[in-house]
Amino acid sequence: MAKKIKKGDKVIIIAGKSKGFSGEVLRVIDNKKVIVSGSNLVKKHTKPNPQAEQPGGIIEKEAPLHISNVALALPPQKDKKAKKYSKVGFKTLDDGRKVRYYKYNNELIEV
């Protein structure tokens, strides 16, 4: 199964409590969830771990988002009214390669 969103992609969150936030994908979990840097932050209470030299306390970390709640950020455009994000689709080129493309404007995504 091909991945529509990959690690390192710049995405915009389109639903949920972090709606409108943009960031980079840190991790993709089972092609269903993504972790975006600096978004969907949750507080986690941790115990001290002297072996790992880890102090206890409350830390903030990124929680996973469902992949349907993020969309790929489009490259900057001259038109101010143009969308800033697009969903992703797949095309098969004439030479047989399967590539990702932006559904908003049918441009290929650079690898």
N, CA, C and O of each residue as an XYZ file, in Angstrom:
444
protein
N       0.841     -1.180      0.000
C       0.000      0.000      0.000
C       0.885      1.242      0.000
O       1.787      1.360      0.829
N       0.639      2.148     -0.903
C       1.450      3.347     -1.028
C       1.032      4.380      0.015
O      -0.129      4.445      0.420
N       1.988      5.169      0.432
C       1.722      6.196      1.443
C       1.394      7.518      0.763
O       2.133      7.988     -0.102
N       0.282      8.107      1.166
C      -0.059      9.422      0.644
C       0.712     10.506      1.368
O       1.133     11.486      0.753
N       0.903     10.344      2.667
C       1.680     11.283      3.468
C       2.907     10.535      3.968
O       2.790      9.434      4.508
N       4.082     11.128      3.790
C       5.336     10.472      4.167
C       6.081     11.292      5.214
O       5.802     12.474      5.417
N       7.020     10.648      5.862
C       7.869     11.317      6.843
C       8.622     12.449      6.140
O       9.168     12.261      5.053
N       8.645     13.615      6.770
C       9.353     14.757      6.196
C       8.479     15.681      5.369
O       8.922     16.774      5.016
N       7.242     15.280      5.044
C       6.334     16.132      4.281
C       5.881     17.321      5.128
O       5.710     17.202      6.341
N       5.691     18.456      4.480
C       5.112     19.634      5.139
C       3.597     19.523      5.003
O       3.071     19.432      3.894
N       2.895     19.531      6.149
C       1.449     19.361      6.130
C       0.757     20.473      6.905
O       1.375     21.172      7.708
N      -0.545     20.621      6.648
C      -1.400     21.542      7.370
C      -2.521     20.712      7.988
O      -3.106     19.855      7.325
N      -2.817     20.969      9.261
C      -3.880     20.240      9.941
C      -5.203     20.916      9.596
O      -5.365     22.120      9.795
N      -6.150     20.129      9.076
C      -7.408     20.700      8.588
C      -8.592     20.394      9.497
O      -9.700     20.864      9.237
N      -8.382     19.613     10.564
C      -9.472     19.317     11.494
C      -8.891     19.004     12.863
O      -7.756     18.540     12.978
N      -9.677     19.261     13.898
C      -9.243     18.949     15.252
C      -8.832     20.194     16.017
O      -8.996     21.317     15.540
N      -8.293     19.979     17.215
C      -7.965     21.114     18.081
C      -6.777     21.921     17.576
O      -6.619     23.076     17.970
N      -5.943     21.352     16.721
C      -4.795     22.072     16.157
C      -5.061     22.534     14.727
O      -4.123     22.721     13.953
N      -6.319     22.716     14.375
C      -6.683     23.094     13.007
C      -5.955     24.368     12.582
O      -5.887     25.338     13.336
N      -5.418     24.351     11.375
C      -4.714     25.511     10.838
C      -3.223     25.483     11.087
O      -2.487     26.259     10.478
N      -2.755     24.611     11.964
C      -1.335     24.524     12.279
C      -0.612     23.796     11.159
O      -1.142     22.833     10.604
N       0.584     24.240     10.822
C       1.372     23.538      9.811
C       2.692     23.099     10.435
O       3.220     23.754     11.333
N       3.203     21.997      9.951
C       4.450     21.462     10.463
C       4.931     20.306      9.606
O       4.363     20.005      8.556
N       5.979     19.675     10.074
C       6.588     18.569      9.339
C       6.194     17.247      9.987
O       6.098     17.147     11.210
N       5.967     16.238      9.155
C       5.597     14.922      9.662
C       6.849     14.266     10.253
O       7.855     14.088      9.567
N       6.766     13.909     11.543
C       7.876     13.243     12.212
C       7.823     11.735     12.042
O       8.852     11.069     11.928
N       6.588     11.200     12.027
C       6.419      9.753     11.965
C       5.057      9.401     11.386
O       4.074     10.101     11.627
N       5.001      8.308     10.619
C       3.738      7.776     10.120
C       3.526      6.431     10.805
O       4.419      5.583     10.804
N       2.348      6.234     11.390
C       2.058      5.014     12.133
C       1.012      4.206     11.372
O      -0.147      4.614     11.288
N       1.407      3.080     10.827
C       0.518      2.127     10.137
C      -0.326      2.747      9.025
O      -1.456      2.309      8.811
N       0.172      3.731      8.325
C      -0.546      4.418      7.242
C      -1.897      4.971      7.679
O      -2.744      5.266      6.836
N      -2.110      5.115      8.985
C      -3.383      5.625      9.484
C      -3.221      6.876     10.328
O      -4.112      7.725     10.342
N      -2.107      7.008     11.029
C      -1.897      8.145     11.920
C      -0.545      8.776     11.640
O       0.383      8.106     11.188
N      -0.443     10.071     11.913
C       0.808     10.802     11.739
C       1.085     11.620     12.992
O       0.168     12.006     13.717
N       2.358     11.876     13.232
C       2.772     12.775     14.302
C       3.413     13.982     13.622
O       4.406     13.853     12.906
N       2.826     15.163     13.860
C       3.298     16.405     13.248
C       4.035     17.202     14.311
O       3.552     17.346     15.434
N       5.203     17.719     13.958
C       6.045     18.425     14.931
C       5.328     19.645     15.503
O       4.821     20.487     14.762
N       5.293     19.725     16.830
C       4.754     20.879     17.522
C       3.247     21.017     17.543
O       2.744     22.053     17.976
N       2.502     20.016     17.092
C       1.051     20.136     17.070
C       0.398     19.031     17.882
O       1.032     18.026     18.204
N      -0.877     19.223     18.213
C      -1.659     18.254     18.978
C      -0.917     17.859     20.251
O      -0.774     16.675     20.556
N      -0.447     18.859     20.988
C       0.350     18.611     22.183
C      -0.527     18.126     23.332
O      -1.615     18.651     23.567
N      -0.036     17.121     24.037
C      -0.700     16.599     25.228
C       0.307     16.600     26.365
O       1.516     16.541     26.141
N      -0.202     16.668     27.584
C       0.682     16.636     28.756
C       0.768     15.205     29.255
O      -0.246     14.518     29.382
N       1.988     14.760     29.538
C       2.208     13.400     30.022
C       2.955     13.479     31.340
O       3.980     14.152     31.452
N       2.430     12.785     32.329
C       3.059     12.744     33.641
C       4.049     11.583     33.649
O       3.674     10.446     33.364
N       5.315     11.863     33.973
C       6.341     10.822     33.946
C       6.981     10.678     35.320
O       7.133     11.640     36.073
N       7.347      9.446     35.611
C       8.071      9.164     36.849
C       9.557      9.381     36.587
O      10.005      9.230     35.450
N      10.323      9.727     37.602
C      11.767      9.854     37.400
C      12.388      8.490     37.117
O      11.967      7.476     37.675
N      13.388      8.477     36.250
C      14.093      7.246     35.911
C      15.587      7.504     36.084
O      16.220      8.059     35.186
N      16.163      7.112     37.222
C      17.575      7.409     37.475
C      18.525      6.685     36.509
O      19.611      7.192     36.229
N      18.139      5.523     36.002
C      19.008      4.791     35.074
C      19.177      5.541     33.758
O      20.263      5.555     33.179
N      18.101      6.162     33.289
C      18.172      6.922     32.040
C      18.444      8.399     32.304
O      18.407      9.213     31.381
N      18.721      8.754     33.580
C      18.957     10.134     33.983
C      17.822     11.040     33.518
O      18.047     12.112     32.957
N      16.597     10.579     33.767
C      15.418     11.297     33.327
C      14.678     11.822     34.557
O      14.270     11.038     35.414
N      14.503     13.135     34.650
C      13.758     13.657     35.795
C      12.265     13.406     35.617
O      11.783     13.252     34.495
N      11.544     13.366     36.720
C      10.103     13.204     36.643
C       9.431     14.540     36.409
O      10.082     15.585     36.440
N       8.149     14.507     36.180
C       7.406     15.746     36.004
C       6.406     15.641     34.877
O       6.070     14.550     34.415
N       5.940     16.791     34.446
C       4.947     16.861     33.376
C       5.654     17.343     32.115
O       6.263     18.413     32.099
N       5.566     16.543     31.067
C       6.179     16.936     29.790
C       5.091     17.063     28.735
O       4.054     16.405     28.813
N       5.338     17.912     27.753
C       4.421     18.035     26.625
C       5.000     17.285     25.452
O       6.185     17.419     25.145
N       4.168     16.490     24.789
C       4.629     15.751     23.626
C       3.535     15.737     22.573
O       2.368     15.997     22.866
N       3.931     15.427     21.337
C       2.983     15.385     20.235
C       2.216     14.070     20.267
O       2.799     13.002     20.450
N       0.914     14.160     20.088
C       0.070     12.968     20.001
C      -0.262     12.709     18.538
O      -0.260     13.640     17.733
N      -0.545     11.464     18.181
C      -0.870     11.149     16.783
C      -2.191     11.775     16.332
O      -3.115     11.954     17.125
N      -2.256     12.099     15.050
C      -3.472     12.585     14.394
C      -3.855     11.580     13.319
O      -2.988     10.920     12.746
N      -5.145     11.461     13.043
C      -5.540     10.597     11.937
C      -5.106     11.238     10.630
O      -5.134     12.460     10.486
N      -4.706     10.407      9.682
C      -4.123     10.912      8.435
C      -5.141     11.705      7.608
O      -4.752     12.529      6.780
N      -6.442     11.466      7.826
C      -7.458     12.210      7.078
C      -7.585     13.646      7.570
O      -8.192     14.478      6.895
N      -7.020     13.946      8.737
C      -7.106     15.295      9.293
C      -5.933     16.182      8.893
O      -5.836     17.319      9.354
N      -5.049     15.684      8.049
C      -3.943     16.498      7.551
C      -3.962     16.502      6.030
O      -4.425     15.553      5.397
N      -3.452     17.580      5.457
C      -3.338     17.703      4.008
C      -1.961     18.268      3.697
O      -1.394     19.019      4.490
N      -1.434     17.906      2.548
C      -0.113     18.351      2.143
C      -0.130     19.847      1.847
O      -1.028     20.338      1.163
N       0.858     20.567      2.359
C       0.955     22.011      2.116
C       1.455     22.236      0.690
O       2.419     21.608      0.251
N       0.792     23.134     -0.017
C       1.213     23.473     -1.378
C       2.415     24.401     -1.328
O       2.585     25.139     -0.358
N       3.254     24.375     -2.363
C       4.340     25.352     -2.416
C       3.757     26.769     -2.488
O       2.634     26.943     -2.961
N       4.499     27.781     -2.029
C       3.972     29.160     -2.056
C       3.537     29.562     -3.463
O       4.219     29.277     -4.448
N       2.375     30.236     -3.533
C       1.832     30.640     -4.827
C       1.659     32.150     -4.885
O       1.547     32.812     -3.853
N       1.639     32.688     -6.100
C       1.519     34.128     -6.295
C       0.098     34.608     -6.001
O      -0.100     35.709     -5.487
N      -0.881     33.777     -6.331
C      -2.282     34.149     -6.141
C      -2.646     34.078     -4.659
O      -2.514     33.021     -4.043
N      -3.099     35.182     -4.085
C      -3.414     35.236     -2.656
C      -4.648     34.401     -2.303
O      -4.751     33.905     -1.181
N      -5.593     34.238     -3.252
C      -6.825     33.522     -2.969
C      -6.698     32.019     -3.187
O      -7.655     31.283     -2.947
N      -5.555     31.559     -3.630
C      -5.370     30.127     -3.875
C      -5.315     29.381     -2.546
O      -4.910     29.938     -1.525
N      -5.722     28.130     -2.572
C      -5.659     27.293     -1.375
C      -4.211     27.110     -0.953
O      -3.296     27.223     -1.769
N      -4.012     26.828      0.326
C      -2.666     26.632      0.834
C      -2.348     25.156      1.046
O      -1.222     24.805      1.398
N      -3.344     24.286      0.832
C      -3.118     22.861      1.024
C      -3.899     22.070     -0.020
O      -4.778     22.604     -0.697
N      -3.561     20.785     -0.134
C      -4.234     19.914     -1.080
C      -4.161     18.478     -0.590
O      -3.190     18.086      0.058
N      -5.176     17.703     -0.896
C      -5.121     16.268     -0.649
C      -4.195     15.657     -1.702
O      -3.807     16.319     -2.665
N      -3.849     14.385     -1.503
C      -2.867     13.723     -2.351
C      -3.521     12.583     -3.112
O      -4.356     11.861     -2.566
N      -3.139     12.423     -4.377
C      -3.596     11.300     -5.188
C      -2.411     10.629     -5.849
O      -1.272     11.072     -5.701
N      -2.681      9.569     -6.571
C      -1.629      8.836     -7.281
C      -1.937      8.786     -8.764
O      -3.094      8.667     -9.169
N      -0.886      8.878     -9.573
C      -0.984      8.739    -11.023
C       0.079      7.760    -11.474
O       1.124      7.631    -10.836
N      -0.184      7.069    -12.571
C       0.826      6.240    -13.201
C       1.258      6.967    -14.472
O       0.437      7.242    -15.347
N       2.546      7.273    -14.566
C       3.067      7.988    -15.723
C       3.217      7.045    -16.911
O       3.069      5.831    -16.776
N       3.513      7.620    -18.079
C       3.671      6.820    -19.294
C       4.805      5.807    -19.178
O       4.740      4.726    -19.762
N       5.846      6.163    -18.420
C       6.978      5.242    -18.275
C       6.739      4.186    -17.195
O       7.636      3.392    -16.911
N       5.534      4.158    -16.580
C       5.194      3.116    -15.626
C       5.424      3.477    -14.166
O       5.093      2.690    -13.279
N       5.992      4.666    -13.899
C       6.229      5.061    -12.507
C       4.923      5.517    -11.867
O       4.098      6.171    -12.504
N       4.749      5.159    -10.589
C       3.600      5.609     -9.816
C       4.057      6.792     -8.978
O       4.977      6.661     -8.171
N       3.422      7.949     -9.160
C       3.851      9.168     -8.482
C       2.681      9.803     -7.745
O       1.519      9.574     -8.082
N       3.005     10.610     -6.729
C       1.995     11.369     -5.995
C       1.766     12.701     -6.701
O       2.674     13.253     -7.322
N       0.533     13.210     -6.597
C       0.239     14.527     -7.159
C      -0.752     15.255     -6.261
O      -1.494     14.638     -5.498
N      -0.747     16.602     -6.371
C      -1.701     17.426     -5.636
C      -3.045     17.348     -6.363
O      -3.102     17.608     -7.564
N      -4.128     16.994     -5.661
C      -5.443     16.914     -6.297
C      -5.992     18.304     -6.610
O      -6.833     18.448     -7.497
N      -5.527     19.330     -5.891
C      -6.041     20.687     -6.089
C      -5.691     21.246     -7.457
O      -6.522     21.871     -8.115
N      -4.424     21.011     -7.891
C      -4.006     21.610     -9.165
C      -3.329     20.608    -10.115
O      -2.752     21.018    -11.121
N      -3.389     19.327     -9.817
C      -2.830     18.251    -10.654
C      -1.338     18.361    -10.921
O      -0.857     17.830    -11.922
N      -0.592     19.040    -10.049
C       0.864     19.101    -10.184
C       1.488     17.911     -9.487
O       0.984     17.449     -8.463
N       2.592     17.410    -10.042
C       3.306     16.303     -9.418
C       4.043     16.802     -8.187
O       4.491     17.948     -8.138
N       4.164     15.932     -7.195
C       4.889     16.267     -5.970
C       6.352     15.909     -6.185
O       6.679     14.781     -6.556
N       7.217     16.870     -5.950
C       8.649     16.634     -6.121
C       9.152     15.715     -5.030
O       8.777     15.862     -3.867
N       9.990     14.777     -5.393
C      10.512     13.806     -4.428
C      11.798     14.319     -3.822
O      12.397     13.646     -2.983
